[in-house]
Amino acid sequence: MAARLAGFGATVIALGRDDTKLRALATPNPKQIEPLALHAGWRDILPLLQEAWADQHIDIYVDLMPLMQVDTSLEASDGFAFSAGLAASLRRGLRAGKALSVLVVPGSNPLDTARPAPDSYRALLQRFTKNNTMVRMVGVRMPRGKESWTRSEALSAGDTILMLCHPVSRGVKGGTVIDWDACVG
């Protein structure tokens, strides 16, 4: 998705935990994709992001972190806290750009009690949208535990996320969570 956005001319800040993968992502288009690796001290970087991006115009914000098993040493609540903290730290830039935002969340799995329930993410989306009247954040629920994706599935998921970042989706109310499986299935 980052490569596709860069191909459309967007400047992309790609956040993640794996320096090597982020650099590989940015290599073909270093002027359009800026990698930023987050490590164990991610809480320390949030104020720096807030300061660096405070007045920058952010048009699109996509958070895939809840979907990823980012680090086995992180508890699910830390991943949830990271998403909430990251959105809050970018709030001013998101407001300046009247950003369209998507939080990609894992589907429900009643046997998996180690991760926050989808309703927790829905509450985060609704709270964020309510507290940031110029920003609309919606969610896309992706299948949990899916280890391999076909190219077609990956493009479909990416297109769904990008569509929700486009003004054409303005009829989707902030705080709404769309189930990707239901859309393709």
N, C-alpha and C positions, 0 to 999 in steps of 0.2 A: 504494500500500500504506500509506503514511503517513497519507493522508486516511481510509482505511478504518479503520485502527487508532484514529485520533482519534475517528472516528464511533462506535466501540465504547466510548469513554470513556478510552482510554489517553492518557497523556502521551507524546508522541513527540519525541525529539531527532533532527532530520534533519540529517545531516552531508553536505556536498558541497563542490564547488569553485565553483559558480556562485551568487553572492549573489542575483542577480535571480530565478533559478528557485526558490531556497530561500524567498525572501520571498513569491513568488507562491504557493508551496505552503502557506505558513503563513497567508496573508491571510484565507482563509475561516474559519479556526479558530485564532486566535492564542493562545488560552488552552491549547490542547491540543498545538499543534505549535510547537516552538522551533527556529528555523533556526540552524545554526552552520556558517559557511563556513570551509573549510580552504584555505589558500593555500600558496605555495611553502615556507614554513617549518613544514610540518606536523609535522616531528619535534619542534619546540619546543612544540607544543600538547599532545603526548601526556602529558608530566608534569602539565600543567595539568588535563587531563581526569582523570587519575588522582587528583589532589588533590580536584577538585570532585566527583567521583562515587565516591570511595573507599568511603564508607559508605552510599551510596544503594542502595536496593533496586531492582535491575534484573530485570524478569521476562522480557523478550524482547530478544534481540539479533540483528539481521539485518544482515549486511555484504554489500552489493552491489558494493563497490568492485572486486573482481577481475573482475567482468563488464564494467565500464565502461572505456572508453578515457578516463580522467579528465583527462589532460593530455598533449598530444603531447610535451612536454618531459620527461615522466617515463618512465624505463625501466620495463619490466615488473617487474623485481626491486624497484623502489621501491614499486610498487603492492602487491606481495606483502609487502614489509617493512611497509608501512602497515597492512595487514590484521592482520599478526602483532602489530605494536606497539599498535594500537587495542584488540584483544582483551586483550592483556596489561595495558594501562593501565586497563581496566574490570574486571579480574579480581575485585577485592574486591566490587564492586557486583553482579557476576554471581553470585558465590558467595552473597552475602547474599540474593539473590532466587531462588537455585536456578534460575537462568535456563535457558530452552530457547533454543538459539542455532542460527542457520542462516548458513552461509557460501555465497553464491551464486557458483559458479565457472563459467568458460567451458568449453564442450565441447572435446574434443581436435581439433586441426587439425595434422597432421604437417608441413604446409608452413610453419606459423607458428612459427618458432624464436625470435621476439622475446618471447614470453610464457612464463611457467612452465608446465610440463606439468601436466595434471590430477593426476597422481600426487604432485606437490609440494604441491598443495592438500590432497589426502587425508592426506599425512603431517602437515601443519599441523593439520588437524582432529583426527587421532588424538593428536598430541602435546598439543594444548590440552586435550582431554578427559581424557587420562591425568594431566596436571598439575593439573587442576581437578576433583576428584572430585565436587563438588556441582553441576557444570555439564555439560550434555550439548550438544555441538556436532555438528551434522550438515551435510552439504553437499547442494546441489541443483545439478546440472550443467545449464546453459542453453545453447542453441545459440550458437555463436560466429559473428560476422559477420552476424547478423540485424539489418538496419537498420530495418525497420518491423514493428510488431506490430499485429495486429487487436485490437480491444477484447476479444474473446473469449479470445484467446491471453494477453493481459496479465492478465485476470482469472483465468484458469486458472493461470498462473505464480504470481501473487500468492496465490491460494488454496492452492497446493501449499506455498509457503513458510510461510504462516500455519498450515496444518495441522501442519507440522513443529514449530511453536512452541507447539502445544497439547498438553496432557498426554495426549490420546488417542493421540499418536504415541510414547508411551513405549517401545513395543516396538522402535523403530528404534534400534539401537546407536549410541552416540557414535562419531564418526569415519567413519560410513557416508556415501557419496555416492550420491544418487539421481539417475538420469538423467531429466529432465523430458520429453524427447522420447519415451522409452519409455513413460512414464505416459500420454501423450495420443495417442500415435501409432499 
